[in-house]
Amino acid sequence: MMRLTFVSTLFASFLLAHAVVVEPPKSLGKLYFGTATDNPELTDTAYVAILSQNTMFGQITAANSMKWDATEPEQGVLTFTQGDQIANLAHGNGQLLRGHNCVWHQQLPSWVTSGTFTSAQLTSILQKHCGTLIGHYKGQILPVVHSVPVEPFNDDGTFGADVFFNVLGQNYISITLNAAKAADPNTKLYINDFNIEGSGAKATAMMNLVRSLKSQGTPVDGIGLQCHFIVGEVPTTLQSNMAAFTALGVEVAITELDVRMTLPSTTALLAQQERDYQTVVTACRNTARCVGITLWDFTDKFSWVPGAFSGQGAACPWDQNLVTKPAFQGIVNAL
Ligand code: 9MR
């Protein structure tokens, strides 16, 4: 069961973040509670001090530096310097590493998006990219888990028309998964998307895809639920939907959790956000094959939200000054 070690102190909010052990219950099959991070953030020593506590974060994910534009900016020239910085940090801290990602329609180099390829050429490009990436991180001391591919669907459950789908149809998914498995038979392969957290057309499409992949013998180990939520709008079907996913014979993970609000934040919004974080973490806790939870960075200082949604933010459990918010307590309550 989870350990909670409280240190009595006058500096409660500061030390709360440093004294509480956020360790999900291993007896319930939980492997980690973790966070995304990004290379430019690693010069912030106060941030890195929190990030590196493996009693707080048992896992980290590179938010950007293992993506295609970072790892193969020029065709055939694979570079892992930035990704390795995150991997080495995880290993040094004794944290699990979750890979992110092999194939996504965003953050692609222009040679991919503007190239004209035959099916055979694009198949070979995908195999080389994912095979080399996953092969590079194979057999390290701690397990590596990869999200392959990310966001294959539109919100209505149809496949997104990106360069891969346009040339290869949905076969690009099995091509990628097979290449990933060949490169590292022991890594866990996930398909990762947003707006599949509650039941609906997109969640159904994900289930149909996983069913069809499994029936063809294509390796797929898990479904990643991103969980980029809005305060007060966590889907009521989250837990039952996770159960429906795991009933297909795969595990699930919460891969990119944050809960944004329209700024400025208020006491009421922060209280609702605490309940929302607690609801999400509880859903994973209660789902037998939900193996872990990853925050999409832990602090508002480095959240992607304000840059993507004008007027919104305050989505993380730690504030701009690296102090925990009520949302952090929601996580602790749930675990
Ligand atoms: O956090 C990432 C941010 O720094 C990038 O600018 C952005 C580019 O789209 O990608 C963010 O991460 C995304 C993740 O890779 C996939 N799911 C959605 C995340 C938020 O956009």
Boltz pocket constraint, residues with backbone or C-beta under 6 A from the ligand:
constraints:
  - pocket:
      binder: B
      contacts: [[A, 63], [A, 64], [A, 106], [A, 107], [A, 150], [A, 226], [A, 256], [A, 304]]
      max_distance: 6.0
